[in-house]
Amino acid sequence: MNLPASPAEEAVSAELAEVRPALGGAYLAALDGARAAVLTRLWRALAVEPLPWVVRRTRGSDGLVVLLAGGGRLEGPLPDPYATGPYVSEVLLDGRAYRQAARLVSALGVPHGEAFAAELDDSTASLALSRAGRPAGPQPEPAAVWEWEQRLVDGHPYHPNCRSRPGFSVAEQLAYAPEHRPLVELGLLAVPAGECLVAGAWPDALRDGPRLLLPVHPWQAEHVLARADPARGAVRAGFPAHPLMSLRTLAPAAGGGPVPEAHVKTALSTRLTSSVRDISPYSVETAAAVSAFAQALCERLDGRLHITRTLGAATAHSPDLAAVLREPPERYADGAAGERLLPVAALAGTAYARSASWRAEFARLALDVCLRVLDLGVALEAHGQNLLVVLSPTGTPLRLVYRDLADIRISPARLVRHGLPVPPLAGRLITDDETALRRKLFGSLLTGALGATAGSAAAFGEALSVAAADLPATADTHALLSAPLPTKALTLMRLSPEVPGDQWAELDNPLAAGESGARARCAPGA
């Protein structure tokens, strides 16, 4: 059905006609699918999140009814909180059909709804643009990790803002977004070393006498740095790199760059999905200590988990001008022996994820390793972007690789209980709160990575049921087997900007007896 284009859809179409007219037809053809994909993610939120203006939810044999404060009524299909394919083409509000998420949120008239509707409109149009650029027909299996990451077209599997990129023009998305497979020319900005906070070993190749050369994303150079401090000087030519799925982290192109052995995480001061992607001085200040601590922890895990080291981090005491150099995860897979390394986010839709036995085997490995790490005292943010899996030549999951330590949680009490040294850290990384620790891991690994890999509640429950038989006997395992599963209330967070930090919903646990459907409770937390 032809629907009237939204403002963002029209704007993308008009700009595309100027900068890449050959994609215009594919973009228009992708709009209906993108609308359904974003609407499906929004319906998940309306069905399970503790939204304050939802009075009651009633499940029937053929759908879900959501009753709203003020007497409104939403109707849609039975929700599957783990589905990754679009299954919602329309939602009824008081009997009127809506097929575009932005127009549905505008019609709801909820607080902060107009700003969120604009984000949904941008997400839908950007998703259609991302899909329009996909290569046609079957593609060979990628050889490099960055090639796997650039196959990820749809972004976050459950966030309605999966492709929201405010501040990015169509030309900039085509030039910088990983799914469009560009080479990005990173710049270098010279900053006096005395004006910088440095952690780890900043390489000589990124020094110019008494100045550090900080890698800068070209979008950041144009839209943030040039405007904030034009007197600092011009960004000089740097090196080409492949953008990874996070967009702001890049792998230097083969044979290029002053640090070809490192992935480069840059500051990108705009909101992508939910968060502004800058690099806080706190992250730089703690980078070396956290990295050394994580490496020591891996020695307790029989080689089944590797954590990529932070090689160096630097900031000009500003979240807008900072960079982190990180060890590439490829070093932990033996290519000569036929091993392959895949980001977990790239598993959905592959032959591996379509096999029930493989899903169970992967869930067993991921849960066993991550629960043991949690018991020792570290909650990993093990979502599909941070977590990678090493496969044998036959596809057997062998071990895990984890990257990006900026948002883990560390429990001093648990470390002491196991006779492990407590790192010299303070601030948001440190907590002994059991709920916060479990939310960090369960909300990323279970209701994130494993759920998205399975792609449906039925497949997710089947994989967990098989894996549960071999889990370590810990208090965390007991919570996993008996309590509702936490998931970030992503839409609630966007609709309540006055509430700091994460907010949570609870999904029914397929391993807990007597549970069915989905539950939602308001639960702000770390």
Long-range contacts (C-beta under 8 A, 24 or more apart in sequence): 1-32, 1-99, 3-32, 3-35, 3-99, 3-100, 5-31, 6-100, 6-102, 6-103, 6-121, 6-124, 6-125, 7-121, 8-102, 8-118, 8-121, 8-122, 8-124, 8-125, 8-126, 9-121, 9-124, 9-125, 9-128, 11-125, 12-125, 12-126, 12-128, 12-129, 12-170, 15-169, 15-170, 15-171, 16-129, 16-170, 19-170, 19-171, 19-174, 20-170, 20-174, 23-129, 23-132, 23-133, 26-131, 26-132, 26-133, 27-128, 27-129, 27-132, 29-132, 30-127, 30-128, 30-129, 30-131, 30-132, 31-124, 31-125, 31-128, 33-86, 33-128, 33-131, 34-124, 34-125, 34-127, 34-128, 34-131, 35-99, 35-100, 35-101, 35-124, 36-86, 36-88, 36-89, 36-99, 37-86, 37-127, 37-154, 37-162, 38-101, 38-120, 38-123, 38-124, 38-127, 38-160, 38-162, 39-86, 39-88, 39-89, 39-90, 39-91, 39-98, 39-99, 39-100, 39-101, 39-104, 40-83, 40-85, 40-86, 40-87, 40-88, 41-101, 41-158, 41-159, 41-160, 41-162, 42-91, 42-101, 42-104, 42-105, 42-120, 42-160, 42-491, 43-76, 43-77, 43-79, 43-88, 43-91, 44-79, 44-81, 44-83, 44-158, 45-160, 45-489, 45-490, 45-491, 45-492, 46-74, 46-76, 46-91, 46-491, 47-76, 47-79, 47-81, 47-518, 48-79, 48-81, 48-487, 48-505, 48-507, 48-518, 48-519, 48-520, 49-489, 49-490, 49-491, 49-492, 49-505, 49-520, 50-489, 50-492, 50-503, 50-505, 50-520, 50-521, 50-522, 50-523, 51-110, 51-491, 51-492, 51-495, 51-520, 52-522, 53-108, 53-110, 59-517, 68-108, 72-108, 79-518, 80-456, 80-457, 81-158, 81-447, 81-451, 81-457, 81-487, 81-507, 81-518, 82-447, 82-451, 82-452, 82-454, 82-455, 82-456, 82-457, 82-459, 82-460, 83-455, 83-456, 83-457, 84-157, 84-158, 84-348, 84-452, 84-455, 84-456, 85-455, 100-124, 101-160, 110-495, 111-495, 111-496, 112-494, 112-495, 112-496, 112-497, 113-495, 115-497, 116-491, 116-494, 116-495, 119-160, 119-161, 119-164, 119-166, 119-494, 120-160, 120-161, 120-164, 122-163, 122-164, 122-165, 122-166, 123-160, 123-161, 123-162, 123-163, 123-164, 124-163, 126-163, 126-164, 126-165, 126-168, 126-173, 127-153, 127-154, 127-155, 127-162, 127-163, 129-170, 129-173, 130-154, 130-155, 130-163, 130-173, 130-177, 130-179, 130-180, 133-174, 133-179, 133-180, 133-181, 134-179, 144-251, 144-330, 145-251, 145-328, 145-329, 145-330, 145-341, 145-342, 145-343, 145-388, 146-178, 146-242, 146-244, 146-251, 148-342, 148-343, 148-346, 149-178, 149-244, 149-245, 149-343, 149-345, 149-346, 150-178, 150-179, 150-181, 150-242, 150-243, 150-244, 150-245, 151-179, 151-346, 152-178, 152-179, 152-245, 152-343, 152-345, 152-346, 153-179, 155-273, 156-273, 157-345, 157-348, 157-384, 157-452, 158-448, 158-452, 158-487, 158-490, 159-273, 159-274, 159-490, 160-490, 160-491, 161-273, 161-274, 161-490, 161-494, 162-273, 164-271, 164-272, 164-273, 165-270, 165-272, 166-270, 166-271, 167-223, 167-270, 168-219, 168-270, 172-219, 175-218, 176-217, 176-218, 176-219, 176-243, 176-247, 177-243, 177-247, 178-242, 178-243, 178-244, 178-245, 178-247, 182-243, 183-240, 183-241, 183-242, 183-253, 184-217, 184-218, 184-240, 184-241, 184-242, 184-243, 184-250, 185-218, 185-237, 185-238, 185-239, 185-240, 186-215, 186-216, 186-217, 186-218, 186-238, 186-239, 186-240, 186-241, 186-250, 186-257, 186-264, 186-266, 187-215, 187-216, 187-217, 187-218, 187-221, 187-235, 187-236, 187-237, 187-238, 188-213, 188-214, 188-215, 188-216, 188-235, 188-236, 188-237, 188-238, 189-213, 189-214, 189-216, 189-221, 189-225, 189-232, 189-233, 189-235, 189-236, 189-321, 190-233, 190-236, 191-232, 191-316, 191-321, 195-316, 195-317, 196-314, 196-315, 196-316, 196-317, 197-281, 197-284, 197-285, 197-314, 197-315, 197-317, 198-284, 198-312, 198-313, 198-314, 199-284, 199-285, 199-286, 199-287, 199-288, 199-289, 199-310, 199-312, 199-313, 199-314, 200-287, 200-288, 200-291, 200-310, 200-311, 200-312, 200-313, 200-325, 201-311, 201-312, 202-312, 202-314, 202-325, 203-258, 203-259, 203-262, 203-311, 203-312, 203-325, 205-258, 205-259, 206-258, 206-259, 212-314, 213-258, 214-314, 214-316, 214-321, 214-322, 214-323, 215-264, 215-266, 215-323, 216-266, 216-267, 216-321, 216-323, 217-248, 217-266, 217-267, 217-268, 219-268, 219-270, 220-266, 220-267, 220-268, 220-269, 220-320, 223-269, 223-270, 224-267, 224-269, 224-320, 225-320, 225-321, 228-320, 245-343, 245-345, 245-385, 246-277, 246-385, 247-272, 247-277, 248-277, 249-326, 249-404, 251-328, 259-311, 259-325, 261-327, 261-328, 262-311, 262-312, 262-325, 262-326, 262-327, 262-328, 263-308, 263-325, 263-326, 263-327, 263-328, 263-403, 264-323, 264-324, 264-325, 264-326, 265-323, 265-324, 265-325, 265-326, 265-404, 266-323, 267-319, 267-320, 267-321, 267-322, 267-323, 269-319, 269-320, 273-490, 274-490, 274-493, 274-494, 278-319, 278-320, 278-322, 279-313, 279-315, 279-319, 279-322, 279-323, 279-324, 280-319, 280-322, 281-315, 281-317, 281-318, 281-319, 281-322, 282-427, 282-428, 283-313, 283-322, 283-324, 283-406, 284-313, 284-314, 284-315, 284-322, 284-324, 286-425, 286-427, 286-429, 287-313, 287-324, 287-405, 288-313, 289-423, 289-424, 289-425, 290-405, 290-408, 290-410, 290-423, 290-425, 290-429, 291-405, 292-423, 293-410, 293-421, 293-423, 293-425, 294-378, 294-405, 294-408, 296-421, 297-373, 297-376, 297-378, 297-420, 300-372, 300-376, 300-420, 301-369, 301-372, 301-373, 303-399, 304-365, 304-368, 304-369, 304-398, 304-399, 304-400, 305-369, 305-373, 305-399, 305-400, 305-401, 305-402, 306-332, 306-399, 306-400, 306-401, 306-402, 307-401, 307-402, 307-403, 307-405, 308-332, 308-401, 308-402, 308-403, 308-404, 310-405, 324-406, 326-403, 326-404, 329-388, 329-401, 329-403, 332-390, 332-399, 332-401, 333-390, 333-401, 337-393, 338-392, 338-393, 339-390, 339-391, 339-392, 339-393, 339-398, 340-390, 340-391, 340-393, 341-388, 341-389, 341-390, 341-391, 341-401, 342-388, 342-389, 342-391, 343-384, 343-385, 343-387, 343-388, 344-383, 344-384, 344-387, 344-388, 344-389, 344-449, 344-453, 345-383, 345-384, 345-385, 345-449, 345-452, 346-384, 347-384, 347-389, 347-453, 348-452, 348-453, 348-455, 349-455, 351-395, 352-391, 352-395, 353-453, 353-454, 353-455, 356-459, 356-462, 356-463, 358-395, 358-397, 359-453, 359-454, 359-459, 359-462, 359-463, 360-462, 360-463, 360-466, 360-467, 361-396, 361-397, 362-389, 362-397, 362-450, 362-453, 362-463, 363-450, 363-463, 363-464, 363-466, 363-467, 364-466, 364-467, 364-470, 365-389, 365-397, 365-398, 365-399, 365-400, 366-397, 366-400, 366-445, 366-449, 366-450, 367-445, 367-450, 367-467, 367-468, 367-471, 367-480, 368-467, 368-470, 368-471, 368-472, 369-399, 369-400, 370-400, 370-441, 370-445, 371-441, 371-471, 371-472, 371-474, 371-476, 371-477, 371-480, 372-472, 374-437, 374-438, 374-441, 374-474, 374-476, 375-414, 375-418, 375-472, 375-474, 375-476, 376-414, 376-415, 376-418, 376-420, 377-410, 377-411, 377-412, 377-413, 377-414, 377-415, 377-417, 377-418, 377-420, 378-408, 378-409, 378-410, 378-411, 379-408, 379-409, 379-410, 379-411, 379-436, 379-437, 379-438, 379-440, 379-441, 380-408, 380-440, 380-441, 380-444, 380-445, 381-407, 381-408, 381-440, 381-441, 381-444, 382-441, 382-444, 382-445, 382-448, 382-449, 383-444, 383-445, 383-448, 383-449, 384-448, 384-449, 384-452, 384-453, 386-444, 387-445, 387-449, 408-440, 409-436, 409-437, 409-440, 409-526, 411-437, 428-526, 431-526, 433-525, 433-526, 434-475, 435-525, 436-525, 436-526, 437-476, 438-476, 438-479, 438-486, 439-486, 439-502, 439-504, 439-525, 439-526, 440-526, 441-476, 442-480, 442-485, 442-486, 443-485, 443-486, 443-487, 443-488, 443-504, 446-480, 446-485, 447-485, 447-486, 447-487, 447-507, 448-487, 457-510, 460-510, 461-510, 461-511, 464-510, 464-511, 465-510, 465-511, 468-511, 480-509, 480-511, 481-509, 481-511, 481-512, 482-509, 482-511, 482-512, 483-509, 483-512, 484-508, 484-509, 484-512, 484-515, 484-519, 485-509, 486-523, 489-520, 489-522, 492-522, 499-524, 501-525, 501-526, 502-526
